[in-house]
Amino acid sequence: MGETETLGYESDIKPLFRESDQKRMEFAFDLWSYEDVKDNADGILERLVEGDMPCDGAWPEEQVARFRSWMQGGMNP
């Protein structure tokens, strides 16, 4: 994906996580918390790529690529 835009957590990543996703994962970390997602980004990406997160079906590749691009771009808030 050749995005040149700077992706931010609040504007680009947080909206990808639904309320049901946030509630399902709150036992481990808060998907609506920038710090929690940043701290767990490698594990989240691994689960997204494997297709077992979220639990009710894999994200479209475009959303996985957006998360990956956000990570590679420095995980801006």
GIWO-V455317 format. One record per backbone hydrogen bond with DSSP energy under -1.0 kcal/mol. CO is the residue of the C=O (numbers start at 0). NH is the residue of the N-H. E is the energy in kcal/mol with one decimal. If there is no record, write none. Layout:
co/nh/e
CO/NH/E
CO/NH/E
//
This chain:
co/nh/e
7/11/-2.5
7/12/-1.1
8/12/-1.2
8/13/-3.2
12/15/-1.9
13/16/-1.5
17/21/-2.4
18/22/-2.6
19/23/-2.0
20/24/-1.7
24/27/-2.2
24/28/-2.4
29/32/-1.8
32/36/-2.6
33/37/-3.0
34/38/-2.7
35/39/-1.5
37/40/-1.1
39/43/-2.5
40/44/-2.9
41/45/-2.2
42/46/-2.1
43/47/-2.5
44/48/-2.9
45/49/-2.2
46/51/-1.5
53/56/-1.5
59/62/-1.1
59/63/-1.7
60/64/-2.9
61/65/-1.7
62/66/-2.2
63/67/-2.5
64/68/-2.7
65/69/-2.3
66/70/-2.1
67/71/-2.7
68/72/-1.8
69/74/-2.6
70/73/-1.6
75/8/-2.3
76/9/-1.4
//
